Amino acid sequence: MSDAYNPANDGAQMSFKDRMSYGDYLQLSKVLDAQEPRSDAHDEMLFIIQHQTSELWMKLALHELYAAREAMLTGNLSHGFKMLARVARIFEQLNSAWDVLRTMTPSDYTRFRNDLGQSSGFQSHQYRLIEFILGNRNAAMLKPHEHKPEVLELLEAELAQPSLYDVALSMLNKTFALPETVLNRDLRSNYSASEPVTEAWTKVYQAPEAHWQLYELAEKLVDFEDYFRRWRFNHVTTVERIIGFKRGTGGTGGVSYLRKMLEVELFPELWHLRTSL
Ligand code: HEM
């Protein structure tokens, strides 16, 4: 072919000297310059990009979760539902991403593991914020962030807010009176299940048509927790496949710690009610 196709003839903008380009808008020079492997191991790039993309998705998850809580507080439930559905899909995306990381063998990982020092996802402040907003709150997890006052402040501020589940319970309370101990609990502490809450959610599930919004809210929360559990399970399985039962770079027992985390119930009564239904 003598005349190569020129998209400019179809109107494509080809000159960006004085206008904002795709890369400018997305600040790609910042994003794509942020990968600095510490070794010459081929797989370190995969490891870095997998973590960075996960953090970007977590950033979006937080953006949606904050807005979902706000929507629930201001009675804009359908907006809140839409955002919760999106957060579940974000976790689905994160779940699929493990397939890429699983192509890294234990031998590949040992080539650069020492270069990570003591750094670990355990110190991901966005992951901790997600847990805190959902209601899995443990003030001991603030400690690794003490060296970064702006991050510590973010985490502290979240612990002072009612969690997403607290907000869901205040909505439940409008139809089924819940005990003061539930409504005025210490927000910094982890939420623990209570029988009156299970009974109230059970009534919602016994008559979904009569309590449709609460029913829909509950199912959205369960749906999200389902994806979140899969993320934890995929993580621990990938970790076992790559490092076996070695301690984590962050210093925990590794797989033993992550298995303990599989027991976490974010919205406990929503799971418990199913047995008695
Ligand atoms: C080779 C791949 C990976 C290995 C071997 C690994 C290993 C571990 C281990 C052993 C822990 C426990 C803490 C410690 O002692 O270090 C941990 C925690 C964690 N990792 Fe990974 N990880 C991997 C990939 C990822 C990826 C891709 C992410 C995505 C951001 C991630 C996020 C986290 C988070 C958020 C925690 C804290 C979990 C909690 O406290 O419940 N990890 N990881």
Boltz pocket constraint, residues with backbone or C-beta under 6 A from the ligand:
constraints:
  - pocket:
      binder: B
      contacts: [[A, 47], [A, 50], [A, 51], [A, 54], [A, 55], [A, 101], [A, 109], [A, 119], [A, 120], [A, 121], [A, 122], [A, 123], [A, 124], [A, 127], [A, 235], [A, 238], [A, 239], [A, 242], [A, 243], [A, 246], [A, 247], [A, 248], [A, 249], [A, 250], [A, 251], [A, 252], [A, 253], [A, 254], [A, 255], [A, 257], [A, 258], [A, 261]]
      max_distance: 6.0
